[in-house]
């Protein structure tokens, strides 16, 4: 992850404001389509790709249909609630006992693939890092 963030910081890209959502059912972005256990697969910036670090190898996010989630992030268990704004193509995660939300842009979704981008206005380079998950 550190290497990918350094790549983002050192390489200049052209930002895009429109994110492609692809599904086998067209652009049907629903809670049902997202409610799966998504395992971290890789990170990508442009054509650069990197496998998860050793402490991230078992990371996942389990978005449940009751709008709760469990996850392992860098080996640490987390849980909370989630919500979907299909119109804005955003997933909002609220961790238990924490204030605020983590916001992800849904860049791509297919039956066995999910690509997210962290929506962080305080980090202008975050928009270039794509986090790939698979079933």
N, C-alpha and C positions, 0 to 999 in steps of 0.2 A: 504494500500500500504506500509506503514512504517513497519508493522509487517512482510509482505512478504520480504521486503528488508533485514530486520534483520535476517529472516530465511536463506536467501541466504548467508548472511555474516557469519552465525554461523554454517552452516552445509556444510560439504565437499561433493561434488558430482564428478562424472566422466564425463568430458565433452564429447560431441559427436560433430563430425564435419559434419555429414550428417543429414540433416533435411528432414523428410518425408513430401511429398506433396501428399495429397489424395484428389481427387475430384471424383464426380460421373462419370465424363467423362475421367477418367484416370488421367494423369498429365497435363491436358490442362489448363495452367495458362495464362489467358488472361485478358486484360483490361475489357472486357465485364463481365467476371466472378467476378471481384473485384468491379465493379461499382454498389455499393449498399450502403444503410445506415446501418452501422454496429454499434450495441449498445454494450457498455461494459457489459460483463457478469460476469467475475471473473478473478482472478489472480491465477496461479498455479506455484509451485516449487516442482518438483518431485511429490509426492502424497499429498502434502499439498495444500489446496485450500482456497481462501479467497474472500468473496464478496467485491464489491467496497465500499469504505468509503462513509459516508453520502454525502460529497461534490462531489462525483463521480457518484452518482446513476443515473444521467441523461446524463452521458458522452456518446459520440458517435463519429464516424468518417464517413462522407458521402463522399465516393470516387465517383466522377461523371465521366461519360463517356467522357466529354470534357476535362478531365485531370485537373480539379480543384477539390478542396475539401473544405468542411466545417466541423468543429468539435466543440465539447464542451469538454474541458479537465479541470477537477477539477472546473467545473462551468464557465469557461472562454471560450468565443467564439473565434475561430481561423479560418482562411481561407488562401488559397493559391493554389499552383499547386502541382501535384503529377506526378510521372512517375514510370513505372514498368520495371525492368530488369528481365525478365522471366528466363533467363539462370542462373542468380545468385540468383534467388528467393528472390528479394529485392524490396521493395517499398520505394521510396524516396519522402519525403514531404518537400516542400519549403514554409514557411509561408510568407505572404505578409509583406513587409517592414522589413524583417530579412535576414541576411546573413547566408549561410550554409543550410544544410539539416538534417532532422531527418531520419535515415535509419532503416527500419524494415525488419527482415528476416521473410519470410512467412514459418511458420512451418507446417501449415495445412490449407487447404481450402476445404470446402464442400459447397453445395448450400446455407445452412443457418448457417454456422459456419466458423469463421476465427480465426486462432491462430497466433499471431505475437510475435516476440522476438526483443527487441531493439538491434540493431547492434552498440554497443558502445565499441570501443577498449580501451577506458580509464577506463572502469569499467568491470573488468574480471568476475564479478558475474552476470552481466546483461544477459548473455547467458542462465542462469538457470530460469529466470522469464518469464513465458509464459502468454501473455495477451490474454484472450479469449473474442471474440465478437460473437454476434448472430444477426440474422435478427429480 
